[in-house]
Amino acid sequence: MRKVLVLEDESNIRSFVVINLNRAGYDTIEAGSGEEALAQIQKNPDIKVALLDIMLPGEMDGFEVCRRIRAGNSQIGIIMLTARTQEMDKVTGLMTGADDYVTKPFSPAELTARVDALYRRIGGSTVSVHNPDEISQPPFVLNVRNRTLEKSGRRVKLTQVEYAIVKLFMDNPGRALSREVILESVWGRDYMGEVKIVDVNIRRLRIKLEDDPQNPMYITTVWGFGYKWEVE
């Protein structure tokens, strides 16, 4: 069964989300607080996607829940639920490790499509029988079988979205990739969000991969267009 955690303190919204995900074939695990969400993830290690509301009762908000999940699990997919006026919350959520965000109010179709797309990226494999097990572009080595990345022999913890972006870059060294190409390749053609999600994830990747994120040498900006991977 495909398990999804739904963290939302407002019971009517949580019930709305749960009903629609159940109709789409998901097994939902409910939580009304950050502490309860973390406990549910401990009890259900097979949860693949978590929906996290930002505004929560108590001392732990959705951002902190996201950080704690990421500290222990880089594989789980995370979607933040944000209010329409919370523009900075979208960026903050992505920088703390979320893969996507959905703006309230949202339609059942939109939410289900976002969960479906993220679940496919996590559950699916990008490995082709024609691909080697490793792509080596010093100082980086990408293992496409295990979906892991090493820099100078040290493992870099990546989310599934970050892995997909690095894989796209390493498949296209030295080629300028537009934001739209990155968005379609990683998030899919049916993605209904904003292209700026690419920029936030690039910022997050630079923090993990660059020696000096303010002066990147591996993921360089092609101004007015997109990004280029400068390692070959």
C-alpha angles and dihedrals in degrees: 000000000000106000124207126181115220113198110186126135095203104083096205093054091043091051090049091053094043094050093051095045090048089052088053090055101262126136105226127210112199130213132174099191139032093250091052091049093053090047091051091052090052090051094043109041090168092070105123103182132032126197109204126191112211102215109064136160118258129024098308117078128187092270092058091046089052092050093050093047091050092048089062104025126033093174103063116097116237128199119184120214109218136178118247092248096049098091095153090048089065092056093041091050093052092046091052090057109278118143098208143350135221120207120226129268093046133168121242089241093054094047093047091048091053092049091046092051094048092045090053091052092050098041098038127078125229092198115118124195086237094057124088118241090245138036110204119197106153129269084021131066118184117197105205093187095056094027092231135135130210128191115199089342096309122113117245114207109230134180116230091258091050090049090052091051093049090047090052091049094047091049088055108037114181093007120123108234120198121228088245093055091049091047094050094043096049106027098029135242093278094057108129099191132096126285091233088079084079092058093050092050091048089052089051092048092050090056089055100039110029126082087216111020091192090059104034119195100176104042104037127183121245097204116238091004120053141270142314132209107225099191119097 
